[in-house]
Amino acid sequence: MSLDRKLLLGLAREYGTPLYVYDGDIIVRRYRELYDFIKWPDLKIHYAMKANYNLSILKALKEAGAGIDAVSPGDVMLALKAGFSPDNIIYTANNVSDEEVRQVKALGVLLNIGSLSRLEKFAGEFPGSSLCLRFNPDVVDGEHVKLMTGGDLTKFGILLQDVEKVKEIVAKYDLRVVGLHEHTGSGLQHSSSVFKSMENLMAVATPENFPDLRFLDFGGGFKVPYKPDEKRVDYVEMGAEITKLFSEFCAGYGKGLQMYFEPGKYIVAEGGYMLVRVNTIKDNKGRLIVGCNSGFPQLIRPMFYDAYHYIENISNPDGETKIYDICGNICESGDNFAARREMPEIRENDVLSIQNAGAYCYSMGGVYNLRAMPAEVFVRNGKAELARRALSSAELIDLIVGETN
Ligand SMILES: Cc1ncc(COP(=O)(O)O)c(C=O)c1O
């Protein structure tokens, strides 16, 4: 844990709970260390802002030199507001509308197109344009089946076998394919999948197929440990292999291309905490059920992906351990943060810190049961500031009914 308990407890008291807290120092460190792992002179990291679009995080990463991987017009607009220039943003949405394509193109952002039908429509409307193409790497990996985006059973990317059809469209409309992209999945379990996906994309990235390439983009998916005893991936070793493969590829292509990655989870997961307070404790025939003042709409990963999040009782870290079910406040039996978890005694009013809550937690949130998303606090160099306040219930209702009534 990088932020200490005393600080977190103080923030819970000051801002109330539930509360998201982000450690900006860890986030920026994770971003920077990718450059230590992958020693390619022209490496560019586009942060996948879908993982966490908090403005303070975006600004800190912008200052550190990152680009942005955006997936909706809203993402692009927010990235521009955070100060990213359009040429530092790549747009990798899927199943997009014509209107969305026009909107993003008008903002000067490079589109990454992942289907033949979309490519044909784009080409018809914008002949002669530059673009990136998303291929499906034909490799299946990820930390949950819902997070595996490679393989022909998924909706993502153009199949590698369709490269000739791509070339026909490109030639017909005089397009300039400046980049090729693949993304295999989130939380990749095997380094071999990263290498295989790279190799599969590089196999179609020949000068004969695509003579105008500036970059290859190998997506995101770098795994982080969620369990306390989980081993960290050896990214130094993985980075060395990535560099070797890319260097061999560039020698064959005939020029040194830029290498892009677009991680989200790796950069922000470990820097996030969600603080919840215990409202009630129930003893169901010996099964201890802890009821917290937040639920799955505010942190959905355990319910959605059966994801494990380490939980600490920061109010009573040295208590005698017992086994608990840590539950939310939503009317669904799946609304649990953890089941049968051994941890120091939990008492009503204690504050629990749900760790690794920086990626796909706040950003996947919603307002089910009409509970507004919690506030977010950003900590940098030991200084905490409110990065986004929570809406009150009255403000939330105003937003919902204000427009139409
Ligand atoms: C196309 C694309 N790129 C990058 C990412 C970021 O993945 P991660 O947060 O696992 O690094 C995702 C996540 O789903 C994605 O779909």
The ligand as an ORCA input file, in Angstrom:
! r2SCAN-3c Opt
* xyz 0 1
  C      -8.293     -1.258    -27.675
  C      -7.871     -1.203    -26.258
  N      -6.685     -0.667    -25.956
  C      -6.237     -0.586    -24.691
  C      -6.993     -1.072    -23.647
  C      -6.432     -0.964    -22.254
  O      -6.311     -2.193    -21.667
  P      -5.613     -2.323    -20.253
  O      -6.313     -1.369    -19.357
  O      -5.793     -3.726    -19.839
  O      -4.185     -1.964    -20.432
  C      -8.228     -1.652    -23.905
  C      -9.021     -2.192    -22.802
  O      -9.997     -2.812    -22.892
  C      -8.698     -1.713    -25.246
  O      -9.853     -2.264    -25.542
*
